[in-house]
Amino acid sequence: MPPAAPINVPVELSPAGGVADDRVFRLARAISTERLLLAAGLPDEPAWLAGRLELLFHLPGDPTALRCGARAGEVVVDEATEREHAERRALLFADLAPEAAERIGRYIEARLEQP
């Protein structure tokens, strides 16, 4: 898995090719060039959250929004405890433009260099 960095940004999720009014917002806590990790799992409703998604978010200090496709993926929470379970907290990037991947990579590099 590629390196990930902490991040604390809102992410707009909408159904791919969907209606502009169909959207929800979630808080991202970590980012890599492959995925965003959300602070909490996605709910079962609306049902379109289980399909292909469009994401819109900003990297800290970057005025230009990143937009890409994604799918929700499961992450094991409370691993190795009696509360261990899976939640849909990962947003796995699809069709991430090379320029966007470079911007994310630069953010991760800079963030991981900070004390």
N, C-alpha and C positions, 0 to 999 in steps of 0.2 A: 504494500500500500504506500502511495506517495506521502511525503510529509504533509502535515496539516498544521494550521495555525489557529489560535483563538480568534474569534470575531464576534461581534455583538451587533448585528444589523437586522432590521426587519426585511422579510422576503415576501413579495406578492406572488401568490400562486393562482393560476387560472387554468381552465381546461384548454388543451391545445385546440386551436381553431374554434374556441367557444365564444360565448357572448361576453362582452366587456363587463357586464354587471356580475358575472359569475367569477368571484374571486374571494380569496381568504388571505389573511396575513399571519405569518408565523415568525418567531425569532430564531435566527441562526446563531449557533455557539461556536462552530468550528468550520473551517473550509480547507479543501485540498483541490488539486486540479481535476479531481474526479467527482467530488460531491460536496454538499453542504450538510452539516449535522445540525438538526433542530434541537431546541431546548426541551421540547416535549413532542410526544408522538402525534401523528395526524389522526383525527377522528375518522369514524366510518362514514360519516355524512358531512358534506354532500358526497354522493357516490362517485362523482368524477375525480375525486382525489386518488382513487385506485388506478386511474388510467394515465395517459400521457399528459404531462403538465407543461405549462409555460411559466418560467420564473423571471422575476424582475427584481434586482437588488443593486445596491451600491457598495463598493468597497470603501472602507473608511478613508476619508480625505480625497476621494475620487468623485468629481462631479458628474461623470458620465456613467449612466446605468448600464449594468450587464443584463442581457436578456438571452435566455437559452431554453431549450427543452429539457425535461427531466422526468424521471419516474421515481416514485417513493420506494424505498427499500427498508427492510427491517434491520434493527440493531438490538443486540442483547443488552438488557438493562439489569442492573443488580446481579451481575454475573457471579456465580459461585456462592450465592446465598439462597435461602429458601424463597425469596421474592423474585428470583430470576425469571424473566419473561422477555418476549420480543415486542418491540414497538416500531411503528413506521416513522423513524426519526431521520433517516438518510434521504436526501434528494440527490439521486444519481444523475449527473449531467449527461445529456444527449445533445448531439450537434453543437457542442461548444466551439465557437469560432476560435481559430488559432490565436488571434489577437486577444481575445478574452482570456484564453488559457495563459497567455504570457502575462497579462495584467494580474491575474490571480497568482501566478508564480512569483512575480515581483513582490506582491503584497506578502505572501508567505515568507519569502526570503527576508524581507525587511522586518517583519514581525518576529520571526524566530531569532534574529540578531539582537533584538532588544533584551535588556536584562530583566 
